[in-house]
Amino acid sequence: MPFNSFDQYPLTWRPTLIKTSIPLYISLANQLEKDIADGILRPGTKLPPQRELADFLDINVSTVSRAFKICANKGLLSGIVGSGTYVAYDVETNIFVTPEHYKPHLIELGSMMPETIPQDEVIALLLKMLTEPDSGALFQYTHGEPRWHKEAAVKLIAKAGYPACQENVLMANGGQNALAAIFAGLFQPGDKLGTDPLVYPGLKSAAKLFGIQLVPIQHENGELSKEGIQYAVKNDNVKAIYVMPDSQNPTAHTMSYACRDMIANSAKEMNLLIIEDGINSLLLKKPMKAIAAKAPENVIYISSLSKTIIPALRLAYIVTPKQYYHDLDNALYNINLSQSALLTELASRMIVSGRLESLLETRRTGLKRRNQLTDRILQGYEVWGGEESLSRWLILPGGITGHQFENLALQKGVFIFGSERFAVGKDAPVGAARLAICAPKSLEELEQGLMILKELLQSL
C-alpha cells in the first residue's frame, strides 16, 4: 500500500488499475487515453507529478513514466520542463470531417483547398507529352530525377526567395509527404520539434504518426523569439524547429526580415536544424528572402505545387543540406514517397516554358478578389492576412472560444476550424477561427458563408 494517505490530497487524476494480462504501463496508458477521450480529463489539465501518482498507485515511477510517454507520443500530453505534464489542448478536435459535414447545404470554409482555375494550358501540355514517341517511360517506376528536372526545381525555388543548389534537391509526392520523409529519415519516436504555438493540423498529424512531440516556442511581438528558441533547445531538448514564414497556416502571418535573420543566426550559433515550409511563398508577388538563403547548412527547405498551382500536381521539392541528403533520399524511396515520372515531367515543362508563371498570376488574381470580398464583409472585425493569403484568421470577440464558434457556424451550415484545432502545448489558444476562403466553389458561395459568419458575430 502507499506510504502516504491520498484521501485528502488534490490529485487531478486518480486512476484505478485493473489486473490484466497486458503490461501495467500499457494498462495505465490505456486508462489515461480513455479518460481523456471520455472528457474526465479536460484539455489543459495538469496531471499529478509522476512520483506522487506512482506512490498513489503503489507502483514504480518508471511505470508511470512509460505510460505518460506512450500518451505523449500520441499527441495527448504536453510536457513542459519545470512546469509538469498537461493534457494537450487540442485532444478534442479532429481534422477529419464528420458525417454531418456531408450535408449538401454546407458551405466549406474549413479545408484548405485552392480555388478552381482554368487549366487549358496544362491540359494542352499534358496531351502533347502523351503523343511523343517516348511517352511510355512516363508511366514507369522511377527513382532519381534527370538533371534538367532539378534545374527546373531550382528555377522555381528562386522565385520563392531561395537561390538553391540543384545537387541538394529531392522530390516528394506533396508537401505533407515531404514532412513525413523528414520525420522518418531524421527523427526518432520521442524526439521534440519546436513550432509556433499555433500550427496547421497536417503537421500535427504527421508528428503524431511518427511519435514526435511538438513544443511551442515562446513568442515576442507576435513572432518566434530568440529567448524562446534558446529555452526550447536548452530545457526542452528540441531537435529542430518548424516554421512557415509566409502566410503562416493558420494565422496568415508573414514573418519579418528581422525574425528570419534571427532564426538563421540562431540555427548557426546552436547548430540547430530548421525545417522551413515555403508552401505559400510562390503566391507572393515579391517574396522575402528565405531563411534557408542565409543558413543553407542548417535549413531543410520545402516548396510544393498543389496549393499554389494545381491540386493534382502532388509534387514537392526538398532542398536539404548535404549531410541529410542520403537519409532523406532513402526515406523517400523506402516509404514510397517519391514523385511519379509523369507529374514530375509535367511540372518541369510548365516551369521552363513559363506556363507556370501565368497560372500563378491567375491564382493571385483570384486570391485578391476573395480577400477583398472578405475584407468588405468582415469590416470592423479583426481579420489577419492580406490579398495573397489562402486563408484568413478571424479573432473572435466577447470571450467566445474557437471551438464554440465552430459549432455555432456548423449549426448555420458553415464549416470552419476553431483555434483549438491548431494549438500546441498546454495553454488555451486565443479565441479565433481559420476561414479557408478559397474552398467555396464561387464568390457567391463565399459571400453567403461570410454573411452567415457576420450575423453570428453580431449576435455574440
ABEGO torsion letter per residue (X at the ends): XBABBAAABBBABBBBBBBBABBAAAAAAAAAAAAAAAGABBBGBBBBBAAAAAAAAGBBAAAAAAAAAAAAAAGABBBBBGAEBBBBAAAABBABBBAAAABAABBBAABBBBBBBBAAAAAAAAAAAAABAAAAAAABBBBEBBAAAAAAAAAAAAAAGBBBBAAABBBBBEAAAAAAAAAAAABBBGBBBBBBABBBAAAAAAAAAAGBBBBBBBBBGGBBBAAAAAAAAAAAGBABBBBBABGBOAAGBBBBAAAAAAAAAAAAAAGBBBBBBAAAAAABABBBBBAAAABAAABBBBBBAAAABBAABBBBBBBBBAAAAAAAAAAAAAAGABBBAAAAAAAAAAAAAGAAAAAAAAAAAAAAAAAAAAAAAABGBBBBEBAABABBBBBBBGGBBAAAAAAAAAAAGBBBBBAAAABBEABBBBBBBBBBAAABABAAAAAAAAAAAAAAAAAX
